[in-house]
Amino acid sequence: MRAAESDKKTKAFAPRARRELLKAVAWIAEESPDAADGLFRGAIDAAKLIVANPMLARERAELASERFRFWSLRGYPYLLVLDTRYKPPVIVRFVHQARDLPAVLDDLEPS
């Protein structure tokens, strides 16, 4: 995928989340390009859905303040973290769910 195409498709992602997504896609592509493509397409589709309908994503009070919402990516062990203070909302993190989420997400700004 060309960089310009990737940037256009990932415009709902903050720079850090975009880097996290592309790093995960690259890592998976080493073993399975088809699975990597599925991850990318799944993340883009989920981003479109939750940016348009942020209340579909859930709050996780144990991880962040209520302005952040969380979406588990269907078919992949990744979590999209949405910051609803922006209009439209922005995906600020893309993290693997097997990680220590409280530690990984401890830098999310308080409300």
N, C-alpha and C positions, 0 to 999 in steps of 0.2 A: 504494500500500500504506500502510495506517495505521501510525503509529509503534508502537502497542501490538502489532500483529500482527508487525511486523518484530522487535521486541524478543523476543517469544516464540520466533520461529523462529531467532533468532541467539544464543540463550543459551549455546551452546558457544563463542562468540567473545568474547574479551576486548574491552574498550571500543575499544582502538586498532584491532584487526582488524575490528570491526564498522563503525567509521568508514571504514576503507579499503574494505571491501566495499560499503557504501552509496554511497560517493563514486564507485566504479567503475560501479556500477549506474546512478547518476544521469547520469554522463557518457555511457555507452552509450545510455541512454534518449533522449538528445537526438536521436540519429540513428535508433535502432531500439528502440522499446519491447519488441518481441518478443524481441530478442537480450538486452536487459537483464533481462527476466523469466527467460530461459533461464540467464543467468549467475547470478542470484540463486538459482533453484531448484537449479542444479548445485552451487553452493557449499554450500547447506544440505544437500543429499543427501550430498555428499562429507564434510561435517562430521560428520553422523550416523554414517557408515561408519567414519571414522578415529578418532572419539572412542570408539566401541564396540570398535574393533580397532586400536589405535595401532601395532601391529607391522606393519600393512599399509603404513604410510608409511615412507619410507626415511630413513636417516641421511645427512647431508651434512657430513662432517668438515671440508671446506673452508669451510663457512659457519657452523657452530655446533657446540657440544658435543653429546655423544651423547644428552642428555636431550631435544633438539629433533628432531622428525621432520618430513619434508617430503612434500607431496602435490601433484602437478601436476593441475590441474583439467581434466578431459577436455573437449575442444572449445573451451577458452578458454586464453589465455596467462597464467594466474594460478597462483600457488603459495600453498598454505595451509601455515603453519608451526605445528606442534603442540608444546606444552610438556607433556611426560609427567610432570613432577614433581607435577602436580596430579592428584587423583582425584575425578572423572573428568578426563582431560586437557583442556586448553584451547587453542583456536586463538588464538595471540598475534599473528600477522601474516597479511595477505592482500595479496600484492604481485604486480605485473606482472613476468613473467619476463624481459622485455626490459631491465629496469633493471639497474644495476650491483649485483647481489645482495650481494657482499661489503660494499660500502659501505652499502647500504640496511639490511642486517641486522647491522651491526657493533655495534648497541646491545643485542643479545640477551645476556642475562646468562651469564657463564661458569658451569660447573657447580661 
